[in-house]
Amino acid sequence: MVEYTYSEARQRLAALLEQAVQDGEVRIRRKDGRVFVIRPEPGSGSPLDVKSIDMGITTAEIVEFIREGRKTYPAGSSQAESTEDMTRPGR
């Protein structure tokens, strides 16, 4: 672990911060003997970074599911009736 004097830390702040990233922390010692530790803060990452799961289906199958879900059926067809049954209250 690297330790800098207060004067060195002021003069070489950019290098000190890079050293903290590489080593995990650096120490700064003042003339009065107090020591301060500089550590990089861990990145929080993006809220959109989510783990994927293997569903065992291909991209082509996913596209087909989406296309099927976007289809419109004429009134009175068996597909339209089954969809209406699913939207009735109490089901």
Secondary structure per residue as TSV (DSSP state, phi and psi in degrees):
chain	resnum	aa	ss	phi	psi
A	1	M	-	360.0	135.1
A	2	V	E	-91.3	139.7
A	3	E	E	-123.8	130.5
A	4	Y	E	-113.5	153.5
A	5	T	E	-78.8	165.4
A	6	Y	H	-59.6	-42.9
A	7	S	H	-63.5	-43.5
A	8	E	H	-62.4	-42.0
A	9	A	H	-62.7	-41.4
A	10	R	H	-63.8	-41.0
A	11	Q	H	-75.3	-29.4
A	12	R	T	-123.5	43.9
A	13	L	H	-59.3	-45.0
A	14	A	H	-61.4	-44.2
A	15	A	H	-66.3	-38.0
A	16	L	H	-62.6	-43.0
A	17	L	H	-65.5	-40.0
A	18	E	H	-64.4	-39.3
A	19	Q	H	-62.8	-38.1
A	20	A	H	-64.5	-38.2
A	21	V	H	-65.3	-43.2
A	22	Q	H	-70.1	-45.2
A	23	D	H	-95.2	-12.0
A	24	G	S	97.6	-27.6
A	25	E	-	-170.4	159.2
A	26	V	E	-135.9	156.6
A	27	R	E	-113.9	144.7
A	28	I	E	-122.5	124.1
A	29	R	E	-108.2	127.2
A	30	R	-	-88.2	166.5
A	31	K	T	-60.3	-32.1
A	32	D	T	-79.3	0.3
A	33	G	S	97.4	-12.6
A	34	R	-	-67.1	142.2
A	35	V	E	-118.9	136.9
A	36	F	E	-120.4	144.2
A	37	V	E	-112.7	131.3
A	38	I	E	-108.7	121.8
A	39	R	-	-126.9	142.4
A	40	P	-	-70.8	142.1
A	41	E	-	-78.9	134.4
A	42	P	-	-63.9	140.2
A	43	G	-	-67.7	140.4
A	44	S	-	-85.5	-18.6
A	45	G	-	76.9	174.1
A	46	S	-	-88.9	143.1
A	47	P	T	-66.1	-13.6
A	48	L	T	-88.3	-6.6
A	49	D	-	-78.2	102.6
A	50	V	-	-124.2	148.8
A	51	K	-	-70.9	143.5
A	52	S	-	-89.5	161.1
A	53	I	-	-126.8	147.9
A	54	D	-	-91.2	109.0
A	55	M	-	-90.7	-7.6
A	56	G	S	73.8	23.6
A	57	I	-	-124.3	155.0
A	58	T	-	-89.6	166.9
A	59	T	H	-61.0	-40.4
A	60	A	H	-60.8	-38.9
A	61	E	H	-66.4	-39.4
A	62	I	H	-63.0	-45.2
A	63	V	H	-60.9	-40.8
A	64	E	H	-64.0	-40.9
A	65	F	H	-60.5	-42.8
A	66	I	H	-64.9	-45.7
A	67	R	H	-61.3	-41.3
A	68	E	H	-62.2	-40.4
A	69	G	H	-69.0	-23.6
A	70	R	H	-89.5	-9.8
A	71	K	-	-64.2	146.3
A	72	T	-	-111.7	141.5
A	73	Y	-	-114.1	143.8
A	74	P	-	-64.9	148.4
A	75	A	T	-59.4	139.2
A	76	G	T	92.1	-8.4
A	77	S	S	-78.2	160.2
A	78	S	H	-64.7	-33.1
A	79	Q	H	-65.9	-44.4
A	80	A	H	-62.8	-40.2
A	81	E	H	-66.6	-41.4
A	82	S	H	-67.3	-32.8
A	83	T	H	-68.1	-40.7
A	84	E	H	-63.6	-38.0
A	85	D	H	-61.1	-36.1
A	86	M	H	-72.1	-22.9
A	87	T	H	-94.7	-3.0
A	88	R	S	-71.1	139.9
A	89	P	T	-61.2	148.1
A	90	G	T	88.4	3.7
A	91	R	-	-99.0	360.0
